[in-house]
Amino acid sequence: MASLCPPCCLHSYARRTLAQELHLGSRTIQRLIVQGLLQVRDPRITRKSLEDAFKAGRLTGSLHDQLSDAKESAAIPREEGPVATPLTNSMPVAPGDLSKPPRSCRAKRIWAAVARELNVDAAAIEQLIFRGVLKLYDPRVTERSLTKFCARHGALIKTDFLDKETRDWLAGSMDLAASAGKDEAGGLEAFRKHALVVRTCERCGRTIRGNVFFRHHKRCPERNASAESARS
């Protein structure tokens, strides 16, 4: 599908675009990445985001020296290198097998290695990734993992919310099995009630489903154009 797959990167998808097209929500996409059900191109954590987490007190200050002394590794590179190709809030986890990552989840192994080097629990590292405190080198979702997700957990995608082009793309190219993972999908219903509501922007007339409307409302081109006219 063209809107999901720009020419510059034919085999991976931006998280926000994927969330909007599949009506899953940005936090849900991030949750699925942390749980290992969606995989990204380069799951290594940037050293800068780790240092920023220490400075902000998100990781205990006593660990800062460990980060400074940590040798360069695949998990914690000394400098920001080229992209590789292919704790107050808690991270909600759906019940059942949905929370179990694939055995070969590369991201989980890398994050566990970071936790060992810093002498912290792996869950703390994953929590900070979920909240966006710790950044990944390349967080674009791989096409291969999206195909596996559609085949194994297709029930998580509400096809009734999708346009025909997206449904055809998922069924024809992503092996979507709409009934796969029904039991696990029930655990996410509470997070997706917002998607049942469709609102219309009073400025541009666009109809938008779910909480994405409020982000559009702030950034609507028609609203910004009106504000510019008023100032001039």
Backbone torsions as a table, in degrees:
resi	resn	phi	psi	omega
1	MET	NA	127.3	-169.8
2	ALA	-63.0	-40.4	-175.0
3	SER	-68.1	-23.0	179.4
4	LEU	-91.8	-19.0	-169.5
5	CYS	-127.9	85.6	-178.0
6	PRO	-67.3	155.2	-176.4
7	PRO	-57.6	-29.2	-175.4
8	CYS	-73.2	-16.4	-176.9
9	CYS	-151.1	85.2	-169.3
10	LEU	-75.6	-13.4	-173.4
11	HIS	-123.4	25.3	174.9
12	SER	-155.2	162.9	-172.0
13	TYR	-134.2	136.6	176.3
14	ALA	-66.0	140.8	-175.5
15	ARG	-61.1	-44.7	-177.2
16	ARG	-64.9	-42.4	179.1
17	THR	-63.9	-42.2	179.3
18	LEU	-62.7	-42.7	179.6
19	ALA	-61.7	-43.4	-178.5
20	GLN	-67.3	-42.9	-177.0
21	GLU	-70.2	-35.6	-176.9
22	LEU	-95.7	-4.0	-179.1
23	HIS	54.9	44.4	178.2
24	LEU	-102.7	-19.8	-177.4
25	GLY	89.6	142.7	-177.7
26	SER	-63.3	-39.1	179.8
27	ARG	-68.1	-33.7	177.5
28	THR	-67.1	-42.9	176.8
29	ILE	-59.6	-44.8	179.6
30	GLN	-63.2	-39.3	179.0
31	ARG	-62.9	-42.3	-179.7
32	LEU	-66.5	-33.2	176.4
33	ILE	-66.3	-46.9	-178.4
34	VAL	-65.4	-33.7	178.9
35	GLN	-77.0	-9.2	177.0
36	GLY	88.4	7.1	-179.1
37	LEU	-84.8	-22.4	168.7
38	LEU	-122.4	138.8	-178.3
39	GLN	-115.4	148.7	-177.3
40	VAL	-107.1	166.9	-175.5
41	ARG	-64.7	-43.6	179.4
42	ASP	-139.5	100.1	-174.7
43	PRO	-84.0	4.5	178.0
44	ARG	-62.0	145.5	179.2
45	ILE	-88.7	132.2	-179.5
46	THR	-68.2	140.9	-180.0
47	ARG	-62.9	-37.3	-179.0
48	LYS	-61.0	-42.0	-179.7
49	SER	-67.2	-31.8	174.8
50	LEU	-66.4	-45.3	178.6
51	GLU	-62.2	-41.0	178.5
52	ASP	-64.6	-35.3	178.9
53	ALA	-65.2	-37.9	176.5
54	PHE	-65.9	-46.6	-178.5
55	LYS	-61.9	-35.5	-178.8
56	ALA	-84.1	-3.4	179.6
57	GLY	81.0	11.8	178.7
58	ARG	-74.0	-27.2	170.9
59	LEU	-117.9	147.2	-173.2
60	THR	-61.1	140.7	-175.6
61	GLY	-60.1	-29.8	-178.1
62	SER	-65.4	-17.1	-179.2
63	LEU	-86.5	-9.2	-176.2
64	HIS	-62.2	-39.0	178.8
65	ASP	-64.1	-34.6	178.9
66	GLN	-65.7	-38.0	177.8
67	LEU	-67.4	-41.1	-179.6
68	SER	-64.1	-35.5	-177.1
69	ASP	-90.4	-9.7	-176.3
70	ALA	-62.5	133.5	179.5
71	LYS	-71.8	156.0	177.5
72	GLU	-62.7	134.0	-179.2
73	SER	-147.7	174.2	177.3
74	ALA	-64.6	-29.8	-178.0
75	ALA	-80.1	-41.6	-179.0
76	ILE	-127.9	85.7	178.9
77	PRO	-65.5	147.6	-177.6
78	ARG	-67.0	-36.8	179.0
79	GLU	-129.7	165.0	178.4
80	GLU	-72.1	107.1	-176.3
81	GLY	-95.0	-178.5	179.1
82	PRO	-66.8	151.2	-179.4
83	VAL	-68.0	132.5	177.6
84	ALA	-80.0	148.5	175.9
85	THR	-89.2	-173.6	174.9
86	PRO	-76.0	NA	NA
87	LEU	NA	58.3	-178.9
88	THR	-96.5	-40.1	178.7
89	ASN	-85.8	138.9	179.4
90	SER	-102.2	155.7	-179.3
91	MET	-89.5	117.3	179.2
92	PRO	-64.9	139.1	178.8
93	VAL	-128.2	127.1	178.8
94	ALA	-70.8	150.5	-178.8
95	PRO	-71.5	165.9	174.5
96	GLY	82.6	-160.9	-174.5
97	ASP	-68.1	-10.8	-177.2
98	LEU	-59.6	-29.3	-176.9
99	SER	-85.5	-1.9	-178.7
100	LYS	-94.6	118.8	-178.3
101	PRO	-75.5	159.6	174.0
102	PRO	-59.5	150.2	-177.7
103	ARG	-59.5	-31.9	-174.8
104	SER	-98.3	25.9	-176.4
105	CYS	-68.2	106.6	-177.3
106	ARG	-64.2	-39.3	-177.9
107	ALA	-60.9	-44.6	-179.2
108	LYS	-60.5	-38.5	179.8
109	ARG	-66.7	-41.8	-179.3
110	ILE	-66.3	-44.6	-178.7
111	TRP	-67.1	-34.5	176.8
112	ALA	-65.9	-36.8	177.6
113	ALA	-65.1	-39.7	176.5
114	VAL	-61.4	-45.0	-179.3
115	ALA	-60.8	-41.3	179.7
116	ARG	-65.4	-42.2	-179.1
117	GLU	-64.7	-31.5	-178.4
118	LEU	-98.4	-0.3	178.0
119	ASN	60.3	45.0	175.6
120	VAL	-127.4	167.1	178.9
121	ASP	-73.8	140.9	-179.7
122	ALA	-60.3	-32.2	180.0
123	ALA	-63.5	-32.7	178.7
124	ALA	-67.0	-39.3	177.7
125	ILE	-65.4	-44.9	-179.4
126	GLU	-64.5	-36.3	177.9
127	GLN	-61.6	-42.3	-179.4
128	LEU	-70.4	-31.3	174.8
129	ILE	-67.8	-44.6	-179.8
130	PHE	-59.8	-39.9	-177.6
131	ARG	-81.3	-4.1	177.3
132	GLY	84.2	7.8	178.5
133	VAL	-73.0	-45.1	176.3
134	LEU	-96.0	130.6	-174.8
135	LYS	-102.9	147.9	177.3
136	LEU	-99.4	151.0	-178.9
137	TYR	-58.4	-48.6	179.1
138	ASP	-140.9	97.5	-174.3
139	PRO	-85.9	11.0	178.6
140	ARG	-67.8	135.6	-176.9
141	VAL	-77.2	131.4	-178.1
142	THR	-74.4	148.3	178.9
143	GLU	-63.6	-37.8	-178.3
144	ARG	-62.5	-44.3	-179.0
145	SER	-70.3	-32.8	177.2
146	LEU	-65.5	-39.3	178.0
147	THR	-62.7	-43.6	178.5
148	LYS	-64.4	-40.4	-179.8
149	PHE	-62.6	-44.8	-179.7
150	CYS	-62.7	-35.7	-178.4
151	ALA	-75.6	-33.4	-174.2
152	ARG	-100.4	-24.8	-176.0
153	HIS	-135.3	36.9	-175.3
154	GLY	-60.6	-24.9	-179.0
155	ALA	-66.5	-17.9	177.4
156	LEU	-69.3	-20.6	-179.3
157	ILE	-95.0	117.2	179.8
158	LYS	-79.0	95.3	-176.2
159	THR	-65.1	-22.9	178.8
160	ASP	-64.7	-23.1	-178.4
161	PHE	-85.0	-12.2	-171.5
162	LEU	-93.2	153.2	174.4
163	ASP	-79.4	167.2	-174.4
164	LYS	-61.2	-38.9	-178.8
165	GLU	-61.2	-43.0	-179.7
166	THR	-68.1	-42.1	178.7
167	ARG	-61.2	-43.4	179.9
168	ASP	-65.0	-38.8	179.6
169	TRP	-64.7	-43.5	-179.4
170	LEU	-65.8	-42.1	-178.5
171	ALA	-72.1	-39.3	-175.1
172	GLY	-84.4	-32.7	-174.4
173	SER	-114.1	-24.1	-174.6
174	MET	-109.3	9.5	176.7
175	ASP	55.9	38.6	-177.9
176	LEU	-62.1	125.7	172.5
177	ALA	-113.0	99.4	-169.6
178	ALA	-62.5	-22.5	-178.3
179	SER	-98.1	-3.6	-176.8
180	ALA	-72.7	128.8	176.9
181	GLY	77.7	33.7	-177.2
182	LYS	-62.7	-41.9	-178.0
183	ASP	-61.6	-43.6	-179.4
184	GLU	-68.8	-34.4	-178.0
185	ALA	-61.3	-30.8	179.8
186	GLY	-60.4	-27.5	-179.4
187	GLY	-72.1	-14.3	-179.4
188	LEU	-103.5	0.5	-176.5
189	GLU	-59.0	-37.6	-178.4
190	ALA	-62.4	-29.7	-178.5
191	PHE	-82.6	-9.6	-173.0
192	ARG	-117.8	10.6	179.3
193	LYS	-61.4	-31.3	-178.8
194	HIS	-60.3	-28.1	-176.3
195	ALA	-72.2	-11.0	178.4
196	LEU	-76.3	-17.3	-176.2
197	VAL	-96.3	127.7	177.5
198	VAL	-112.9	127.0	-179.7
199	ARG	-119.4	156.5	178.0
200	THR	-114.7	129.1	178.4
201	CYS	-70.4	124.4	-176.7
202	GLU	-72.0	-14.1	-177.9
203	ARG	-92.1	-49.6	-176.0
204	CYS	-105.6	-9.8	177.9
205	GLY	81.8	4.1	-178.7
206	ARG	-75.1	136.1	175.6
207	THR	-93.4	131.1	-173.7
208	ILE	-134.0	134.5	-179.1
209	ARG	-94.6	136.7	172.1
210	GLY	78.6	-165.8	-174.8
211	ASN	-70.9	-10.6	176.4
212	VAL	-59.1	-25.2	-179.6
213	PHE	-55.8	-41.1	-174.6
214	PHE	-68.8	-33.6	175.0
215	ARG	-68.4	-41.4	177.3
216	HIS	-62.9	-40.7	-177.0
217	HIS	-57.6	-36.5	179.8
218	LYS	-76.3	-27.6	-172.5
219	ARG	-112.2	6.1	-176.3
220	CYS	-53.5	126.1	-179.7
221	PRO	-56.9	-36.6	-179.8
222	GLU	-66.1	-38.0	178.2
223	ARG	-66.0	-44.4	179.8
224	ASN	-64.9	-38.5	179.0
225	ALA	-64.6	-38.9	178.7
226	SER	-65.6	-38.9	179.9
227	ALA	-66.1	-40.0	178.3
228	GLU	-63.0	-41.6	-179.6
229	SER	-64.6	-38.5	-179.4
230	ALA	-66.7	-37.6	-179.2
231	ARG	-71.2	-31.8	-179.0
232	SER	-85.9	NA	NA
